[in-house]
Amino acid sequence: MGTLEVRQVATRRDLAHFVRLPWRIYAGDPHWVPPLTVEVREFLDRTKHPFYLHGDAVQFLAVEGGQPVGRILVSDDPNYNRFHGTNAGCFGMFESVDRVEVAGALLDAAAAWLRAKGRTSMLGPIDYSTNYSCGLLIEGFDTPPRIMMNHNPPYYARLLEAWGLAKAKDLYAWWFDDSGDLLARWQRRAAWLARRGAVTVRPFQTDDFDAEVQRCNEVYDAAYEHNWGFVPLSHAEFAYFARRMAKFAVTDQVLIAEADGKVVGFSVTLPDLNEAIRPLKGRLTTLGLPIGLVRLAWRARRIKTARMLVLVVLEGYRRRGVSELLILRTLDYGKNVLKYTGAELSWTLEDNDLINRAIEAVGARRYKTYRIYQRTL
């Protein structure tokens, strides 16, 4: 097999191996969705991703016998540590063959990099911060991941735990298909909730884009500031997200809730672009021709599922039915106008009882569990 080597990605060749390694790991997994390689490269590009305006990160590649066998991203976010008064770093984008020594060598390299930064603990899998893809899938391997959600082999938990990582927090993903036509039965209650809470729900106003983004940014920071693992997005990061989502979001699936003359909550639901991406095998071009891009545009118009990836309500309005109204309005439009057959709501913290009960109340079922691990260095 040759000598196992873990090295920091520093060449174009190593970066190519880092990006393409998942194709080896998931060769026999029928539920894996190959990411677009151009998107992965942009995510890692220090000159393009706004995380690098305040944070730092590097990639490590495990090689044996000239073949890549594992990878890991390790990141340091000073904003997170200032916000929480901690001294932690993160690892993410973890992939490995099923061998404890490979995973351990990758985690050792990540830990050494963080120690050199003066960090004393490590959390993960977290790609930069909890605002990005995070969590190791530990339940729900029998369905494909939705847009911007992780997927991994079941043995990854064993590899991480063998290195001494322990559970920090579980995250839940919920599925809604309304097989019992619950939406029809909820219409009267939705109207009652709106009247009782004096709440109005409207679509995002694209002709006032920058101001709407700013309103959402303020609510996002205020609503999540006490949540475990939360770190405020920088203005650059929030704008980065907004611009990317605007490319394929449906306006009537980006909703803003108002009460007492101000924005008190919002939700963002995106078509599950993974449906359209999956057949492309990671490529938008073939022999220099934009064949994949044409196929992506064609398939994107035929997507049948979605993911609600943001559901934010200010603390003083969480018992006034705002969450339920945002969910119901989203599901109603998705089912009856866009003709979606199902939708994921993700993710929520395992101990966020208020939002979890609200999601269950409108007919969703918990169908995936993700875990974030931690270890003192």
C-alpha positions as CSV (number, residue, x, y, z in Angstrom):
1,M,0.0,0.0,0.0
2,G,2.9,2.3,0.6
3,T,3.6,4.9,3.3
4,L,0.7,7.0,4.5
5,E,1.4,10.7,4.1
6,V,-0.7,13.7,5.2
7,R,0.2,17.0,3.6
8,Q,-1.2,20.4,3.3
9,V,-2.8,21.1,0.0
10,A,-0.4,23.5,-1.8
11,T,-0.4,22.6,-5.5
12,R,-3.1,22.5,-8.2
13,R,-2.7,18.7,-8.4
14,D,-3.3,18.3,-4.7
15,L,-6.3,20.6,-4.9
16,A,-7.7,18.5,-7.8
17,H,-7.3,15.3,-5.7
18,F,-8.9,17.0,-2.7
19,V,-11.9,18.0,-4.8
20,R,-12.3,14.7,-6.6
21,L,-11.7,12.3,-3.7
22,P,-15.5,11.9,-2.9
23,W,-16.0,10.1,-6.2
24,R,-13.9,7.3,-4.8
25,I,-15.5,7.2,-1.4
26,Y,-19.1,7.2,-2.7
27,A,-18.6,5.0,-5.7
28,G,-21.2,2.5,-4.4
29,D,-23.5,4.9,-2.6
30,P,-26.8,5.2,-4.5
31,H,-27.9,8.3,-2.5
32,W,-24.8,10.4,-2.9
33,V,-25.1,13.6,-4.9
34,P,-21.8,14.6,-6.7
35,P,-21.2,18.3,-6.1
36,L,-20.3,20.6,-8.9
37,T,-16.5,20.8,-8.8
38,V,-16.6,24.5,-9.8
39,E,-18.7,25.2,-6.7
40,V,-16.3,23.3,-4.4
41,R,-13.3,25.1,-5.8
42,E,-15.0,28.5,-5.3
43,F,-15.9,27.5,-1.7
44,L,-12.2,26.9,-1.0
45,D,-10.9,29.9,-2.9
46,R,-9.3,32.4,-0.5
47,T,-9.8,35.2,-3.1
48,K,-13.5,34.6,-3.6
49,H,-15.0,33.3,-0.3
50,P,-15.9,36.1,2.2
51,F,-15.0,33.9,5.2
52,Y,-11.3,34.6,4.5
53,L,-11.9,38.3,5.1
54,H,-11.9,37.5,8.8
55,G,-11.0,33.8,9.2
56,D,-8.3,31.3,8.1
57,A,-8.5,27.8,6.8
58,V,-6.3,25.2,5.0
59,Q,-6.9,21.7,3.5
60,F,-5.0,18.5,4.2
61,L,-4.8,15.5,1.9
62,A,-4.0,11.9,3.0
63,V,-2.0,10.0,0.3
64,E,-0.9,6.4,0.2
65,G,0.9,4.7,-2.6
66,G,0.3,7.8,-4.7
67,Q,-3.4,7.6,-4.3
68,P,-5.6,10.0,-2.2
69,V,-7.3,8.2,0.7
70,G,-8.6,11.0,2.8
71,R,-9.1,14.8,3.2
72,I,-10.0,17.4,5.8
73,L,-10.6,21.1,6.0
74,V,-9.5,22.9,9.2
75,S,-10.6,26.4,10.0
76,D,-10.1,29.2,12.5
77,D,-12.9,31.7,13.0
78,P,-11.9,34.5,15.4
79,N,-15.5,35.9,15.2
80,Y,-16.9,32.7,16.7
81,N,-14.4,32.7,19.6
82,R,-15.0,36.4,20.4
83,F,-18.8,35.9,20.3
84,H,-18.8,32.8,22.6
85,G,-15.7,33.5,24.7
86,T,-14.2,30.2,23.6
87,N,-11.0,29.1,22.1
88,A,-12.1,26.5,19.4
89,G,-11.4,25.7,15.8
90,C,-13.3,23.5,13.4
91,F,-12.8,20.7,11.0
92,G,-15.0,19.9,8.0
93,M,-15.2,18.4,4.5
94,F,-13.9,15.2,6.1
95,E,-13.7,12.2,3.8
96,S,-11.8,9.0,4.5
97,V,-11.5,5.4,3.4
98,D,-12.6,3.0,6.2
99,R,-9.4,2.9,8.2
100,V,-8.8,4.4,11.6
101,E,-5.2,5.2,10.9
102,V,-6.1,7.4,7.9
103,A,-8.8,9.3,9.8
104,G,-6.6,9.7,12.8
105,A,-3.7,11.1,10.8
106,L,-6.0,13.6,9.2
107,L,-7.5,14.7,12.5
108,D,-4.0,14.9,14.0
109,A,-2.9,17.2,11.2
110,A,-6.0,19.4,11.8
111,A,-5.4,19.5,15.5
112,A,-1.7,20.4,15.1
113,W,-2.7,23.3,12.8
114,L,-5.2,24.6,15.4
115,R,-2.7,24.2,18.3
116,A,-0.3,26.4,16.3
117,K,-3.0,29.0,16.2
118,G,-3.3,28.8,20.0
119,R,-6.7,26.9,19.9
120,T,-7.5,24.4,22.7
121,S,-10.5,22.5,21.3
122,M,-11.9,21.4,18.0
123,L,-15.5,21.0,16.7
124,G,-16.8,19.4,13.6
125,P,-17.7,18.5,11.0
126,I,-18.2,22.2,10.4
127,D,-17.3,23.8,7.1
128,Y,-16.0,27.2,8.3
129,S,-18.9,27.8,10.7
130,T,-22.4,26.5,11.5
131,N,-23.7,28.9,8.8
132,Y,-22.4,26.5,6.2
133,S,-22.7,22.8,5.8
134,C,-22.1,21.0,9.1
135,G,-22.9,17.9,11.0
136,L,-22.1,14.2,10.5
137,L,-25.1,12.1,9.3
138,I,-25.8,9.4,11.9
139,E,-29.4,8.6,11.0
140,G,-31.2,8.7,7.7
141,F,-28.7,7.1,5.2
142,D,-31.5,5.7,3.0
143,T,-32.4,9.0,1.3
144,P,-30.3,11.5,-0.7
145,P,-29.1,14.8,0.9
146,R,-30.9,18.0,0.0
147,I,-29.2,21.2,-1.1
148,M,-26.4,22.3,1.1
149,M,-26.8,19.3,3.5
150,N,-24.1,16.7,4.2
151,H,-24.1,13.0,3.4
152,N,-21.5,10.4,4.5
153,P,-21.0,6.7,5.0
154,P,-22.2,5.2,8.3
155,Y,-18.6,4.2,9.3
156,Y,-17.5,7.9,9.7
157,A,-19.0,8.1,13.2
158,R,-16.8,5.1,14.2
159,L,-13.7,6.8,12.7
160,L,-14.3,10.1,14.5
161,E,-15.1,8.5,17.8
162,A,-12.0,6.3,17.7
163,W,-9.9,9.5,17.7
164,G,-11.7,10.7,20.9
165,L,-14.3,13.0,19.5
166,A,-17.5,13.0,21.5
167,K,-21.0,14.3,20.8
168,A,-21.5,18.1,21.3
169,K,-24.9,18.5,19.7
170,D,-27.4,16.8,17.4
171,L,-29.2,18.5,14.6
172,Y,-32.5,17.4,13.1
173,A,-33.8,17.4,9.5
174,W,-37.6,17.1,9.0
175,W,-39.6,15.9,6.0
176,F,-43.0,17.1,4.9
177,D,-45.0,15.4,2.1
178,D,-48.6,16.2,3.3
179,S,-49.9,12.7,2.4
180,G,-52.9,13.3,4.6
181,D,-53.7,16.7,3.2
182,L,-53.0,18.4,6.5
183,L,-52.6,21.8,4.7
184,A,-56.2,21.9,3.8
185,R,-57.2,21.3,7.4
186,W,-54.8,24.0,8.6
187,Q,-56.1,26.9,6.5
188,R,-58.6,28.0,9.1
189,R,-56.0,27.8,11.9
190,A,-53.5,29.7,9.8
191,A,-56.0,32.6,9.4
192,W,-56.7,32.5,13.1
193,L,-53.0,32.6,13.9
194,A,-52.5,35.6,11.7
195,R,-55.4,37.5,13.3
196,R,-54.4,36.5,16.9
197,G,-50.7,37.5,16.4
198,A,-51.5,40.6,14.2
199,V,-48.9,39.1,11.8
200,T,-48.7,39.5,8.0
201,V,-46.5,37.4,5.8
202,R,-45.3,38.7,2.4
203,P,-42.8,37.7,-0.2
204,F,-39.3,39.1,-0.4
205,Q,-39.3,42.3,-2.4
206,T,-36.7,41.9,-5.1
207,D,-37.0,45.5,-6.3
208,D,-35.8,46.6,-2.8
209,F,-33.1,43.9,-2.6
210,D,-30.3,45.5,-0.6
211,A,-32.8,46.9,2.0
212,E,-34.6,43.6,2.3
213,V,-31.3,41.8,2.8
214,Q,-30.3,44.2,5.5
215,R,-33.7,43.7,7.3
216,C,-33.2,39.9,7.2
217,N,-29.6,40.2,8.4
218,E,-30.6,42.2,11.5
219,V,-33.4,39.7,12.3
220,Y,-31.0,36.7,11.8
221,D,-28.4,38.1,14.2
222,A,-30.9,39.1,16.8
223,A,-32.9,35.8,16.7
224,Y,-30.0,33.4,16.7
225,E,-27.6,35.1,19.1
226,H,-28.4,32.7,22.0
227,N,-28.4,29.5,19.9
228,W,-25.7,26.9,20.5
229,G,-22.9,27.2,17.9
230,F,-24.3,30.4,16.3
231,V,-21.9,33.0,15.0
232,P,-23.1,36.1,13.2
233,L,-22.5,36.2,9.5
234,S,-20.4,39.1,8.5
235,H,-22.1,41.6,6.2
236,A,-19.9,40.3,3.3
237,E,-21.0,36.7,4.1
238,F,-24.7,37.5,4.4
239,A,-24.6,39.4,1.1
240,Y,-22.7,36.5,-0.5
241,F,-25.4,34.1,0.6
242,A,-28.2,36.4,-0.6
243,R,-26.7,36.8,-4.0
244,R,-26.1,33.1,-4.5
245,M,-29.6,32.2,-3.4
246,A,-31.2,34.9,-5.5
247,K,-29.9,33.1,-8.6
248,F,-32.4,30.2,-8.2
249,A,-34.8,31.1,-5.4
250,V,-38.5,31.4,-6.0
251,T,-39.7,34.8,-4.7
252,D,-42.8,33.4,-3.1
253,Q,-40.7,30.9,-1.2
254,V,-38.7,33.6,0.5
255,L,-41.1,35.1,3.0
256,I,-40.9,37.9,5.5
257,A,-43.2,38.2,8.6
258,E,-44.1,41.6,9.9
259,A,-45.8,42.6,13.2
260,D,-46.0,45.8,15.2
261,G,-44.7,47.7,12.2
262,K,-41.4,45.8,11.9
263,V,-39.9,42.6,10.5
264,V,-40.1,39.9,13.1
265,G,-39.1,36.8,11.1
266,F,-38.3,35.3,7.7
267,S,-37.9,32.0,6.0
268,V,-35.9,30.9,2.9
269,T,-36.9,27.8,1.0
270,L,-35.0,26.8,-2.1
271,P,-35.8,24.2,-4.8
272,D,-33.7,21.1,-4.1
273,L,-31.1,21.8,-6.8
274,N,-29.5,18.5,-5.9
275,E,-32.2,16.9,-8.0
276,A,-30.8,18.7,-11.0
277,I,-27.2,18.5,-10.1
278,R,-27.1,14.7,-9.4
279,P,-27.0,13.4,-13.0
280,L,-24.2,15.9,-14.0
281,K,-21.5,14.0,-12.1
282,G,-19.9,17.2,-11.0
283,R,-19.3,18.8,-14.4
284,L,-20.9,21.7,-16.2
285,T,-18.9,21.3,-19.3
286,T,-17.9,18.4,-21.6
287,L,-15.1,18.8,-24.1
288,G,-15.3,22.5,-23.5
289,L,-19.1,22.6,-24.3
290,P,-21.6,23.8,-21.7
291,I,-23.6,20.6,-22.0
292,G,-23.9,20.2,-18.2
293,L,-25.1,23.8,-17.8
294,V,-27.9,23.3,-20.4
295,R,-28.9,20.1,-18.7
296,L,-28.9,21.8,-15.3
297,A,-31.1,24.7,-16.6
298,W,-33.5,22.1,-18.1
299,R,-33.7,19.9,-15.0
300,A,-34.0,22.9,-12.6
301,R,-37.4,23.7,-14.1
302,R,-38.6,20.2,-13.2
303,I,-37.5,19.9,-9.6
304,K,-40.1,18.3,-7.3
305,T,-38.7,18.8,-3.8
306,A,-37.4,21.7,-1.8
307,R,-35.5,22.6,1.4
308,M,-36.5,25.2,3.9
309,L,-33.0,26.2,5.1
310,V,-33.8,29.3,7.1
311,L,-36.6,29.8,9.6
312,V,-36.0,32.8,11.9
313,V,-38.4,34.4,14.4
314,L,-37.5,37.1,16.9
315,E,-37.7,35.8,20.5
316,G,-40.7,37.9,21.6
317,Y,-42.8,36.6,18.7
318,R,-42.2,32.9,18.9
319,R,-45.5,32.1,20.7
320,R,-47.6,34.1,18.3
321,G,-47.8,31.5,15.5
322,V,-45.2,33.2,13.3
323,S,-43.2,30.1,12.6
324,E,-46.3,28.1,11.8
325,L,-47.5,30.8,9.4
326,L,-44.2,30.9,7.6
327,I,-44.1,27.1,7.3
328,L,-47.7,26.8,6.2
329,R,-47.5,29.6,3.6
330,T,-44.3,28.0,2.2
331,L,-45.8,24.5,2.0
332,D,-49.1,25.7,0.6
333,Y,-47.4,27.5,-2.3
334,G,-44.9,24.7,-2.8
335,K,-47.6,22.0,-3.0
336,N,-50.4,23.8,-4.8
337,V,-48.5,26.2,-7.1
338,L,-45.0,24.7,-7.7
339,K,-46.4,21.1,-7.4
340,Y,-43.7,20.0,-5.1
341,T,-44.2,16.4,-3.7
342,G,-42.1,16.9,-0.6
343,A,-39.8,19.3,1.3
344,E,-37.1,19.2,3.9
345,L,-37.0,21.6,6.8
346,S,-33.5,21.7,8.2
347,W,-31.7,21.9,10.4
348,T,-32.9,22.5,14.0
349,L,-31.1,22.0,17.3
350,E,-32.2,18.8,19.2
351,D,-33.1,20.9,22.2
352,N,-34.9,23.7,20.4
353,D,-38.2,22.4,21.7
354,L,-40.3,25.4,20.6
355,I,-39.4,25.3,16.9
356,N,-39.3,21.5,16.9
357,R,-42.9,21.3,18.2
358,A,-44.0,23.9,15.7
359,I,-42.6,21.8,12.9
360,E,-44.2,18.7,14.1
361,A,-47.5,20.5,14.5
362,V,-47.7,21.2,10.8
363,G,-47.1,17.5,9.9
364,A,-43.4,17.1,9.4
365,R,-41.5,14.0,10.6
366,R,-37.9,13.9,11.8
367,Y,-36.1,11.7,9.2
368,K,-32.4,12.6,9.5
369,T,-30.1,13.3,12.4
370,Y,-26.7,15.0,12.1
371,R,-24.1,15.2,14.9
372,I,-21.4,17.8,15.7
373,Y,-18.5,16.4,17.7
374,Q,-16.0,18.1,19.9
375,R,-12.7,17.3,21.6
376,T,-10.2,19.2,23.8
377,L,-6.8,19.4,22.1
